Amino acid sequence: MAHPDDWFQFARDPGSGTEMVRAAFHARAYDPHFHDQVLVGVTEQGRQHFRYRRQWQHSRPGRVILMEPGETHDGEAGDDGGFTYSMLYFDPAWLLQAAGICAGRSIGPGLFDFPRVLEDSPALAAAVFAATRQIAAPDSRMHRDAALDAVVAHLLRHGGRGAAVPGRHPRIAARIRDAIEAHLDEDLGLDRLAALAGTDRFRLHRSFQTAYGLAPHAYLVQRRLNRARQLLAQGATPADAAAAVGFADQSHLGRWFRRAFGMTPAAYRRACTNLPDIATP
């Protein structure tokens, strides 16, 4: 049950596709999930706990949170006082382009290889706060763009230094992932998925869980959620998005979407597009 003092704010910059969330939670905030975006945030108040790469992370006020695309995480309050945080969600393609312009050279995806998930960087924290404010209520387009550019400039100093984690995504798990991606809207059984990946169902779960931190069926749900999120941002109705990515119906999408992202598909669509609400069952 939600705490009476919990709240959630969302806005999206239509130019860059950057999204912002400010929220307060007093218990469990999110189930394990992942994003296709690059996440950069700050704990504003309280103690924020979450699991990332199967390790507990503990953030306090002022700490910067850096998450790479596709990395599973959750979130909860560290004590009864709850926590408040701000988070930016960057489209990776836009971020690489903006970083290249800022640096005056081509920037590769190593920009997202953050050496630490938690950083103590008052300058980056201040830039994140400024950007979330400008996306939520821009003083002007120029102010908003400048605030985003300031975050990009700081990320150039923090990203790209992390070493690859050996064996994190072994070959068999990568084949399972590719099979899920290729058949995202299908009702795949484990035997069929194992055959597509060239393995058996007994090794399938163990190897995938080790590599990605999620069971194959949970990963499938998260991929569908992120694809539905893209479609909703483009104006698709919740019902159409649910059908397009393989959810049983709109209600099924809605339950999972709220658990992962803290809002309904209809609310996300409305915030991204300003289109009128669609009647929901």
Backbone bond lengths (Angstrom), bond angles and torsions (degrees), N, CA, C in turn:
res aa  C-N    CA-C-N  psi(-1)  N-CA   C-N-CA  omega(-1)  CA-C   N-CA-C  phi
1 M - - - 1.468 - - 1.532 109.27 -
2 A 1.325 116.54 136.59 1.462 120.83 -178.49 1.523 110.52 -69.16
3 H 1.312 115.06 144.54 1.462 121.67 176.97 1.534 107.88 -76.41
4 P 1.330 118.76 143.41 1.470 119.69 -177.95 1.522 113.95 -62.34
5 D 1.331 117.28 -21.03 1.466 119.75 -179.98 1.528 113.04 -96.91
6 D 1.339 117.39 4.32 1.461 119.79 174.56 1.526 109.99 -70.44
7 W 1.323 117.22 145.91 1.465 120.85 174.30 1.525 109.08 -151.20
8 F 1.332 116.32 163.03 1.460 122.11 -173.58 1.528 108.87 -148.55
9 Q 1.342 116.37 127.70 1.468 122.03 179.16 1.530 108.45 -125.88
10 F 1.325 116.26 133.92 1.470 121.40 -179.40 1.520 109.79 -135.15
11 A 1.333 116.57 142.11 1.466 121.96 173.31 1.524 108.05 -153.33
12 R 1.320 116.15 160.31 1.468 121.70 -176.45 1.515 109.71 -137.09
13 D 1.334 116.26 134.37 1.460 122.27 173.51 1.516 108.37 -84.89
14 P 1.320 119.02 112.97 1.465 120.24 -175.41 1.521 113.45 -66.86
15 G 1.331 117.92 -25.93 1.460 120.15 -178.08 1.520 113.11 -69.45
16 S 1.314 117.25 -50.66 1.462 121.72 -177.11 1.516 113.35 -96.87
17 G 1.341 116.94 -15.56 1.457 120.38 -173.76 1.515 113.11 79.49
18 T 1.343 117.34 4.76 1.464 120.98 179.47 1.529 109.83 -70.64
19 E 1.318 115.79 134.06 1.463 121.38 179.30 1.521 109.91 -113.02
20 M 1.322 115.46 151.89 1.462 119.97 176.82 1.517 109.94 -129.15
21 V 1.317 114.57 145.94 1.463 122.18 173.20 1.523 107.81 -132.12
22 R 1.329 116.51 132.33 1.449 122.41 164.08 1.515 106.39 -121.66
23 A 1.319 116.67 133.56 1.455 118.81 -174.83 1.512 110.27 -155.39
24 A 1.323 114.34 159.00 1.464 121.94 174.20 1.519 108.24 -129.63
25 F 1.328 116.35 134.52 1.454 122.23 178.76 1.517 109.17 -136.09
26 H 1.322 115.36 149.91 1.460 120.58 -179.18 1.520 112.76 -117.79
27 A 1.324 117.71 2.63 1.463 121.14 177.48 1.529 107.03 -149.27
28 R 1.315 117.06 -134.16 1.462 120.57 178.14 1.524 108.89 -72.98
29 A 1.320 116.72 130.98 1.458 121.05 -177.71 1.520 112.04 -98.38
30 Y 1.337 117.11 -47.97 1.459 121.14 -174.46 1.522 110.59 -142.23
31 D 1.335 115.94 145.12 1.452 121.21 168.39 1.527 109.17 -74.59
32 P 1.346 118.86 164.70 1.467 120.06 176.78 1.531 111.21 -56.66
33 H 1.327 115.88 131.86 1.461 121.68 -178.80 1.524 107.82 -161.80
34 F 1.329 116.75 174.75 1.455 119.83 174.23 1.518 109.52 -143.37
35 H 1.322 115.72 168.29 1.459 123.44 -179.22 1.523 109.97 -124.90
36 D 1.315 116.03 153.10 1.459 120.75 171.11 1.523 110.90 -80.72
37 Q 1.315 116.87 -8.39 1.463 121.33 -176.56 1.530 111.99 -93.74
38 V 1.325 115.07 168.58 1.461 123.00 170.80 1.521 107.31 -90.79
39 L 1.337 117.42 127.04 1.456 121.54 -175.96 1.525 110.51 -106.11
40 V 1.330 114.97 130.04 1.462 121.69 177.57 1.524 107.10 -134.81
41 G 1.314 117.43 117.23 1.457 119.40 -175.72 1.514 112.67 -143.66
42 V 1.321 114.66 -178.43 1.461 121.95 -179.42 1.531 108.91 -144.02
43 T 1.325 116.15 135.49 1.460 120.09 169.37 1.524 107.75 -77.98
44 E 1.316 116.62 122.52 1.464 120.54 -177.78 1.517 112.16 -89.08
45 Q 1.326 116.17 -41.24 1.465 120.58 -173.27 1.517 108.45 -151.54
46 G 1.330 116.29 144.65 1.455 120.90 175.67 1.514 113.23 82.11
47 R 1.316 115.06 -168.69 1.465 122.45 -178.62 1.519 108.87 -112.53
48 Q 1.320 115.62 122.46 1.462 123.02 -176.17 1.526 108.86 -111.17
49 H 1.336 116.78 118.71 1.457 121.64 -179.66 1.531 109.53 -112.63
50 F 1.317 116.56 142.15 1.461 120.79 175.73 1.521 109.36 -158.79
51 R 1.329 115.15 155.94 1.457 120.75 175.28 1.523 109.10 -99.42
52 Y 1.324 114.88 134.68 1.459 121.93 -177.77 1.519 107.37 -145.25
53 R 1.338 116.81 124.14 1.467 121.43 -173.21 1.524 111.40 53.02
54 R 1.341 113.92 41.86 1.459 123.38 174.66 1.527 113.98 62.83
55 Q 1.332 116.47 22.48 1.462 121.11 174.75 1.527 109.26 -127.45
56 W 1.334 115.96 143.52 1.455 120.14 176.64 1.526 109.92 -73.36
57 Q 1.325 115.13 134.68 1.459 122.54 175.07 1.522 107.91 -117.57
58 H 1.323 116.71 141.96 1.455 121.67 -176.37 1.529 108.38 -128.50
59 S 1.313 115.14 113.76 1.461 119.80 -177.02 1.526 110.51 -109.82
60 R 1.304 115.12 143.67 1.460 121.89 178.99 1.534 108.55 -120.21
61 P 1.317 118.76 171.37 1.468 120.80 -177.30 1.524 112.65 -54.90
62 G 1.331 114.60 131.90 1.452 121.37 178.44 1.505 114.75 93.56
63 R 1.323 118.56 -12.86 1.463 120.47 -179.24 1.527 110.14 -78.21
64 V 1.321 114.80 140.11 1.464 122.12 178.81 1.525 109.18 -90.69
65 I 1.324 116.46 139.23 1.464 123.60 178.81 1.526 108.11 -111.56
66 L 1.328 116.95 126.36 1.461 122.86 -178.82 1.523 108.92 -124.38
67 M 1.333 116.95 119.13 1.460 120.88 -178.22 1.526 110.34 -127.85
68 E 1.324 114.51 135.92 1.449 121.25 179.73 1.529 110.82 -83.90
69 P 1.339 117.97 155.36 1.467 120.41 177.75 1.529 111.29 -59.42
70 G 1.328 115.13 140.58 1.453 120.45 174.74 1.504 116.20 82.23
71 E 1.333 118.28 1.77 1.466 120.76 -178.34 1.538 110.32 -91.51
72 T 1.311 115.96 125.33 1.463 121.90 -177.08 1.527 110.90 -72.06
73 H 1.326 115.72 137.41 1.460 121.20 177.99 1.520 109.18 -154.67
74 D 1.316 116.62 166.48 1.457 122.14 174.36 1.524 107.31 -134.28
75 G 1.321 118.42 -154.33 1.455 119.38 178.89 1.512 112.10 -175.66
76 E 1.342 115.53 142.81 1.457 119.84 176.85 1.521 109.67 -161.26
77 A 1.311 115.48 164.69 1.459 121.04 177.93 1.521 110.16 -76.03
78 G 1.340 115.35 145.10 1.449 120.04 179.26 1.516 113.97 -83.32
79 D 1.333 117.47 -15.26 1.458 121.07 177.45 1.527 108.15 -158.83
80 D 1.339 116.20 -177.88 1.463 120.86 -175.43 1.523 112.95 -67.69
81 G 1.329 117.72 -16.63 1.458 120.19 179.85 1.512 113.89 -74.54
82 G 1.337 117.39 -12.75 1.457 120.90 179.12 1.514 112.75 74.77
83 F 1.317 115.62 -175.24 1.466 120.92 178.94 1.522 109.80 -147.65
84 T 1.319 114.59 156.49 1.460 122.85 174.65 1.521 107.67 -124.42
85 Y 1.321 116.72 140.13 1.457 119.41 179.90 1.515 110.69 -144.89
86 S 1.332 115.29 159.42 1.462 123.40 171.16 1.522 107.78 -119.50
87 M 1.341 116.93 141.37 1.462 120.02 -178.89 1.522 109.65 -142.72
88 L 1.336 115.37 137.54 1.462 123.03 172.32 1.520 108.76 -107.54
89 Y 1.325 116.38 139.41 1.463 123.28 178.80 1.523 107.70 -118.25
90 F 1.339 116.36 108.35 1.455 121.37 -175.33 1.527 111.06 -98.56
91 D 1.328 116.17 134.49 1.453 120.95 168.98 1.530 107.59 -66.35
92 P 1.351 119.02 124.41 1.464 119.67 -175.15 1.527 114.12 -59.01
93 A 1.341 117.61 -39.53 1.468 119.67 -179.24 1.523 110.69 -64.37
94 W 1.333 116.65 -43.55 1.468 119.53 178.08 1.525 110.70 -63.86
95 L 1.330 116.23 -41.49 1.457 119.99 -177.11 1.526 111.17 -64.12
96 L 1.329 117.77 -41.39 1.455 120.44 178.28 1.532 111.20 -64.50
97 Q 1.321 115.72 -40.80 1.471 119.56 178.87 1.527 110.45 -64.30
98 A 1.334 116.36 -46.67 1.459 120.20 -179.59 1.527 111.07 -64.33
99 A 1.332 117.57 -39.03 1.460 120.90 179.31 1.523 110.53 -66.31
100 G 1.333 117.06 -37.39 1.458 120.34 177.65 1.510 112.17 -63.86
101 I 1.334 116.14 -41.13 1.465 120.16 177.73 1.523 110.36 -64.72
102 C 1.349 115.17 -42.92 1.463 119.84 -179.41 1.526 111.31 -63.96
103 A 1.343 116.80 -41.73 1.461 121.11 -175.92 1.525 112.82 -83.94
104 G 1.315 117.17 -17.95 1.453 120.38 -177.59 1.515 113.23 74.74
105 R 1.342 116.03 24.47 1.463 120.70 179.06 1.522 108.51 -158.74
106 S 1.312 116.24 168.00 1.452 120.33 178.98 1.528 110.14 -70.01
107 I 1.327 116.06 135.12 1.460 122.24 -179.82 1.524 108.41 -117.54
108 G 1.328 116.41 128.89 1.454 120.69 179.46 1.511 112.43 -94.55
109 P 1.337 116.82 174.84 1.468 120.80 -177.64 1.516 114.52 -64.87
110 G 1.343 118.16 -7.56 1.458 119.54 172.85 1.513 112.73 -60.17
111 L 1.334 116.68 -15.10 1.472 120.88 174.25 1.517 110.90 -55.11
112 F 1.349 116.99 -29.86 1.456 121.13 -175.78 1.529 112.48 -88.93
113 D 1.331 117.91 0.31 1.466 120.16 179.69 1.528 109.15 -83.57
114 F 1.312 115.60 78.09 1.457 119.56 -177.10 1.531 110.32 -73.89
115 P 1.315 118.12 128.14 1.466 120.04 -178.40 1.525 112.87 -66.87
116 R 1.327 117.74 -27.46 1.461 121.67 179.27 1.525 108.45 -140.02
117 V 1.321 115.47 145.44 1.457 119.38 177.89 1.529 110.92 -77.99
118 L 1.327 117.26 -27.67 1.460 121.88 178.92 1.521 109.73 -117.27
119 E 1.317 115.98 131.04 1.460 121.94 -179.68 1.533 109.38 -130.69
120 D 1.322 115.59 146.21 1.459 121.10 171.31 1.522 107.88 -101.45
121 S 1.326 115.38 96.16 1.462 121.13 -176.46 1.527 108.40 -140.95
122 P 1.323 117.71 91.58 1.471 120.06 -179.41 1.530 113.10 -56.33
123 A 1.333 117.52 -35.12 1.471 119.56 -178.55 1.526 111.03 -67.58
124 L 1.333 117.35 -44.33 1.463 119.90 177.70 1.524 110.80 -67.02
125 A 1.326 117.47 -39.51 1.469 120.34 177.63 1.525 110.70 -59.55
126 A 1.324 117.09 -44.29 1.466 120.69 179.07 1.519 110.80 -63.34
127 A 1.346 117.39 -37.94 1.463 120.63 178.71 1.525 110.83 -66.23
128 V 1.334 116.99 -39.48 1.467 120.27 177.81 1.525 110.45 -63.72
129 F 1.325 117.51 -45.31 1.467 120.70 178.17 1.527 110.47 -57.60
130 A 1.341 116.53 -45.49 1.462 120.43 -178.00 1.520 110.79 -63.62
131 A 1.335 117.05 -41.16 1.460 120.23 -178.44 1.525 111.96 -68.89
132 T 1.324 117.43 -39.37 1.465 118.52 178.30 1.523 110.72 -64.45
133 R 1.325 116.99 -38.60 1.466 119.46 178.08 1.530 111.03 -64.67
134 Q 1.332 116.30 -41.24 1.457 119.57 -176.75 1.530 112.50 -72.25
135 I 1.316 118.04 -29.83 1.464 119.94 174.99 1.525 110.18 -72.87
136 A 1.335 116.35 -40.48 1.469 119.80 -178.94 1.518 112.19 -68.72
137 A 1.334 116.70 -40.75 1.470 121.13 -177.19 1.526 108.13 -150.85
138 P 1.333 117.89 78.78 1.477 120.10 -174.30 1.519 112.77 -65.53
139 D 1.338 115.15 136.79 1.461 119.41 171.69 1.524 110.04 -67.43
140 S 1.317 115.28 -35.51 1.464 122.50 175.69 1.517 106.35 -167.49
141 R 1.321 117.14 166.19 1.450 120.32 177.39 1.526 110.78 -60.48
142 M 1.330 115.73 -37.61 1.453 119.88 -179.40 1.527 110.96 -65.44
143 H 1.346 116.93 -42.04 1.463 120.10 177.63 1.535 110.51 -61.37
144 R 1.329 115.51 -43.69 1.467 119.43 -179.14 1.530 110.86 -63.00
145 D 1.324 117.25 -46.73 1.461 120.97 -179.71 1.527 111.24 -62.02
146 A 1.329 116.27 -41.17 1.461 120.19 -179.60 1.530 110.92 -65.31
147 A 1.326 116.57 -37.47 1.466 120.02 179.53 1.520 110.97 -66.42
148 L 1.327 117.46 -40.12 1.458 120.41 177.14 1.527 110.84 -66.75
149 D 1.338 116.38 -40.94 1.467 120.06 178.90 1.523 111.27 -60.51
150 A 1.335 116.67 -35.98 1.468 119.73 179.83 1.526 110.86 -64.75
151 V 1.345 117.63 -38.85 1.467 120.10 177.20 1.524 110.04 -65.50
152 V 1.329 116.95 -43.48 1.469 120.67 179.31 1.528 110.79 -58.67
153 A 1.324 116.71 -43.70 1.463 120.34 -179.50 1.527 111.15 -60.89
154 H 1.320 117.57 -40.06 1.462 120.36 178.44 1.527 111.04 -69.29
155 L 1.337 118.09 -37.16 1.460 120.49 -179.77 1.520 111.55 -63.62
156 L 1.320 116.75 -31.75 1.463 119.59 176.90 1.529 111.58 -59.92
157 R 1.332 116.62 -26.13 1.463 120.34 179.54 1.528 112.26 -86.65
158 H 1.346 116.64 -21.03 1.461 119.74 -174.66 1.517 113.11 -102.11
159 G 1.337 118.62 -28.53 1.449 120.89 -174.69 1.507 112.84 -91.89
160 G 1.342 115.25 171.25 1.445 121.41 171.65 1.508 115.82 81.23
161 R 1.343 118.20 3.92 1.455 119.12 -177.47 1.533 112.28 -107.15
162 G 1.326 115.47 -6.21 1.470 117.86 -175.68 1.519 112.06 -76.57
163 A 1.306 116.10 139.41 1.457 120.52 175.70 1.515 109.55 -80.52
164 A 1.314 116.02 148.46 1.459 120.17 176.91 1.528 109.15 -64.10
165 V 1.318 115.47 147.73 1.465 120.36 178.07 1.518 108.05 -90.00
166 P 1.332 119.82 111.94 1.460 121.19 -175.02 1.519 111.69 -59.91
167 G 1.325 115.69 133.21 1.451 121.08 173.70 1.504 114.89 71.98
168 R 1.322 119.02 12.42 1.453 119.54 -176.12 1.522 111.33 -68.01
169 H 1.312 117.08 -35.52 1.459 121.77 -179.74 1.528 108.55 -124.63
170 P 1.330 118.99 73.21 1.456 120.36 -178.60 1.528 111.62 -61.23
171 R 1.330 114.42 165.79 1.464 120.81 -170.06 1.524 113.19 -59.15
172 I 1.334 117.40 -44.13 1.456 119.11 -176.74 1.527 111.44 -65.12
173 A 1.338 116.50 -38.43 1.465 119.99 178.02 1.524 110.52 -66.97
174 A 1.315 117.13 -36.63 1.465 120.34 177.87 1.523 110.90 -64.79
175 R 1.335 117.32 -37.37 1.471 119.35 177.50 1.531 110.89 -66.27
176 I 1.325 116.33 -38.28 1.475 119.84 177.17 1.529 109.56 -62.95
177 R 1.330 115.75 -45.77 1.466 120.36 178.37 1.523 111.32 -58.58
178 D 1.335 117.25 -44.95 1.463 120.74 -179.14 1.526 111.28 -63.79
179 A 1.334 116.47 -36.28 1.461 119.83 178.19 1.525 111.06 -66.95
180 I 1.325 116.60 -40.06 1.468 120.05 176.67 1.524 109.90 -62.64
181 E 1.321 117.12 -44.69 1.465 120.78 -179.39 1.525 111.11 -60.55
182 A 1.327 117.05 -40.72 1.459 121.15 -176.21 1.522 112.69 -73.20
183 H 1.320 117.10 -20.07 1.473 120.96 -176.50 1.530 109.90 -126.64
184 L 1.317 116.16 41.14 1.457 121.82 -170.89 1.522 112.97 -60.43
185 D 1.333 117.10 -36.80 1.466 120.17 -174.95 1.521 113.36 -93.61
186 E 1.351 117.01 8.29 1.458 120.57 -178.28 1.522 111.00 -99.97
187 D 1.322 115.72 157.09 1.459 122.08 178.02 1.528 107.89 -90.81
188 L 1.350 115.95 76.50 1.460 121.69 -175.09 1.529 111.14 -75.89
189 G 1.323 116.83 134.64 1.445 121.49 168.61 1.520 110.10 -91.01
190 L 1.322 116.98 166.24 1.458 120.20 -177.37 1.527 112.31 -65.27
191 D 1.335 117.16 -37.61 1.456 119.17 178.97 1.523 111.16 -63.55
192 R 1.325 116.98 -43.17 1.458 121.23 178.80 1.524 110.63 -65.15
193 L 1.335 117.46 -43.24 1.454 121.08 179.16 1.529 110.63 -63.56
194 A 1.334 117.02 -42.17 1.464 120.46 178.91 1.520 110.71 -62.62
195 A 1.333 117.05 -40.81 1.464 120.35 179.29 1.522 110.96 -64.29
196 L 1.320 117.32 -42.04 1.465 121.09 178.90 1.526 111.35 -62.94
197 A 1.340 116.31 -33.52 1.459 120.68 -177.56 1.524 112.94 -90.44
198 G 1.341 117.15 -4.07 1.453 120.16 179.26 1.505 114.08 73.15
199 T 1.336 116.91 36.05 1.460 120.58 178.89 1.521 108.29 -140.47
200 D 1.310 118.08 -165.56 1.460 121.39 175.61 1.524 108.71 -120.10
201 R 1.323 115.60 163.26 1.460 119.55 -172.33 1.527 112.61 -68.74
202 F 1.334 118.05 -18.49 1.457 120.41 -178.79 1.531 111.02 -77.56
203 R 1.337 116.78 -33.67 1.460 120.29 176.62 1.521 112.18 -87.74
204 L 1.321 115.60 -20.47 1.467 120.40 -174.06 1.522 111.69 -58.99
205 H 1.303 117.18 -54.21 1.462 120.98 -174.98 1.522 110.95 -63.77
206 R 1.342 117.73 -45.78 1.455 121.38 -175.83 1.527 111.86 -63.26
207 S 1.334 116.96 -46.06 1.463 119.64 -176.85 1.521 111.31 -69.24
208 F 1.334 117.04 -37.68 1.457 119.83 -178.76 1.527 111.34 -70.91
209 Q 1.319 116.45 -43.61 1.463 120.85 179.08 1.523 110.81 -60.30
210 T 1.324 117.16 -41.06 1.453 121.17 179.64 1.520 111.55 -63.74
211 A 1.334 116.46 -40.40 1.462 120.72 -175.42 1.514 113.07 -77.64
212 Y 1.327 117.27 -40.84 1.464 120.30 -169.85 1.524 114.80 -115.71
213 G 1.318 117.56 -6.48 1.450 119.67 177.28 1.510 114.70 76.38
214 L 1.338 116.86 8.89 1.456 122.76 178.39 1.523 109.28 -138.37
215 A 1.320 116.61 149.34 1.452 119.96 170.10 1.531 109.00 -69.27
216 P 1.346 118.53 155.43 1.468 119.83 -178.93 1.520 114.01 -54.17
217 H 1.346 117.48 -40.71 1.467 118.19 -178.45 1.535 110.95 -67.58
218 A 1.348 117.47 -34.71 1.468 120.07 178.06 1.525 110.49 -69.45
219 Y 1.336 116.75 -38.40 1.466 120.36 177.03 1.522 110.24 -63.21
220 L 1.338 116.73 -41.57 1.465 120.53 178.21 1.524 111.04 -58.59
221 V 1.324 116.91 -43.99 1.468 120.35 178.55 1.525 110.64 -60.81
222 Q 1.337 116.88 -43.36 1.461 119.71 -178.39 1.525 112.00 -66.84
223 R 1.329 117.45 -38.92 1.467 119.63 177.05 1.517 109.96 -64.03
224 R 1.327 117.53 -41.15 1.463 120.64 178.07 1.527 110.92 -63.84
225 L 1.322 116.30 -40.61 1.464 119.54 179.24 1.522 111.61 -62.07
226 N 1.331 116.55 -43.93 1.461 119.01 -179.20 1.520 111.79 -68.54
227 R 1.324 117.54 -35.11 1.464 119.79 175.39 1.525 110.57 -68.35
228 A 1.327 117.55 -41.50 1.465 120.53 176.89 1.523 110.38 -61.45
229 R 1.313 116.48 -38.43 1.472 120.85 178.40 1.530 110.63 -60.12
230 Q 1.330 117.02 -42.05 1.462 120.83 177.43 1.525 111.15 -62.56
231 L 1.331 116.28 -44.40 1.458 120.20 -178.65 1.533 111.43 -65.47
232 L 1.320 117.06 -40.65 1.458 120.69 178.50 1.523 111.07 -62.99
233 A 1.333 116.76 -39.80 1.465 120.67 178.87 1.525 111.57 -64.77
234 Q 1.327 116.72 -24.59 1.465 121.62 178.03 1.526 112.27 -88.35
235 G 1.350 117.55 -2.67 1.451 121.05 176.01 1.504 116.10 108.23
236 A 1.336 118.74 -0.79 1.459 120.12 177.88 1.522 110.44 -63.54
237 T 1.314 116.65 144.99 1.455 119.78 176.00 1.523 109.63 -72.33
238 P 1.324 117.89 156.51 1.466 119.27 176.80 1.526 113.00 -55.07
239 A 1.321 117.12 -39.53 1.464 120.27 179.85 1.523 111.25 -64.56
240 D 1.331 116.81 -44.26 1.465 120.24 179.74 1.522 111.31 -67.01
241 A 1.344 116.71 -40.28 1.460 120.24 179.00 1.523 110.81 -63.55
242 A 1.327 116.47 -41.92 1.463 120.46 178.98 1.523 110.91 -60.36
243 A 1.324 116.26 -45.54 1.465 120.34 -179.48 1.524 111.79 -66.12
244 A 1.319 116.41 -37.27 1.466 120.47 -174.96 1.519 113.11 -68.46
245 V 1.328 117.42 -30.08 1.466 119.67 -174.79 1.518 113.39 -105.74
246 G 1.342 117.60 -0.41 1.451 119.17 172.78 1.502 117.22 102.40
247 F 1.350 118.91 7.51 1.454 119.83 173.30 1.529 109.48 -72.99
248 A 1.325 116.20 150.40 1.460 120.10 -175.84 1.521 111.87 -60.72
249 D 1.331 116.31 -39.06 1.453 120.32 178.82 1.533 108.42 -165.26
250 Q 1.335 115.64 -178.47 1.466 120.75 -178.02 1.523 111.90 -63.04
251 S 1.322 117.50 -38.29 1.463 120.43 -179.66 1.523 111.34 -64.52
252 H 1.324 116.04 -38.26 1.460 120.98 178.33 1.524 110.40 -62.85
253 L 1.337 117.01 -45.85 1.461 121.29 175.32 1.526 110.47 -59.49
254 G 1.325 116.63 -45.05 1.457 120.88 -176.39 1.511 113.19 -60.27
255 R 1.322 117.01 -41.82 1.467 120.25 -179.30 1.527 110.72 -63.40
256 W 1.315 117.01 -47.19 1.456 120.47 -178.90 1.526 111.53 -69.58
257 F 1.325 117.88 -39.63 1.459 122.53 -177.21 1.524 110.96 -61.93
258 R 1.303 116.31 -44.12 1.471 119.32 -179.25 1.520 111.56 -67.44
259 R 1.326 117.36 -37.75 1.471 120.50 179.22 1.517 111.32 -66.16
260 A 1.329 117.44 -33.98 1.463 120.79 -177.43 1.516 112.63 -86.09
261 F 1.334 117.83 -40.55 1.458 121.64 -168.82 1.521 114.62 -115.99
262 G 1.330 117.84 -4.39 1.455 120.43 173.87 1.515 115.34 79.32
263 M 1.325 118.85 10.34 1.456 122.29 179.45 1.522 109.06 -152.48
264 T 1.329 116.71 164.83 1.456 120.35 -179.35 1.525 110.42 -82.05
265 P 1.328 118.38 157.60 1.466 120.51 174.90 1.524 112.72 -56.70
266 A 1.329 117.07 -39.64 1.465 120.24 -179.67 1.528 111.21 -64.52
267 A 1.331 116.78 -40.77 1.467 119.64 179.24 1.520 110.95 -67.06
268 Y 1.331 117.02 -38.25 1.462 120.51 178.42 1.530 109.92 -65.86
269 R 1.308 117.51 -44.62 1.468 121.52 178.38 1.524 111.06 -59.83
270 R 1.323 116.46 -43.92 1.456 121.06 -178.96 1.526 111.33 -63.59
271 A 1.348 116.19 -41.73 1.464 119.89 -179.05 1.525 111.69 -67.90
272 C 1.336 117.30 -31.71 1.463 121.08 -177.24 1.523 112.82 -83.31
273 T 1.324 117.68 -30.46 1.460 120.13 -168.30 1.520 114.83 -120.36
274 N 1.342 118.44 -19.24 1.461 122.71 -173.21 1.526 112.67 61.39
275 L 1.339 115.94 18.72 1.458 119.88 175.09 1.532 109.22 -77.47
276 P 1.346 117.77 153.45 1.462 119.06 179.70 1.502 111.60 -64.42
277 D 1.341 115.58 154.04 1.439 120.65 178.78 1.514 110.25 -61.78
278 I 1.329 114.79 150.55 1.457 122.52 176.02 1.525 107.31 -105.28
279 A 1.315 115.83 136.79 1.448 119.41 178.43 1.521 109.83 -57.70
280 T 1.321 117.04 134.05 1.460 121.76 -178.95 1.519 109.30 -116.41
281 P 1.348 115.60 150.65 1.469 117.98 -179.46 1.516 111.52 -70.55
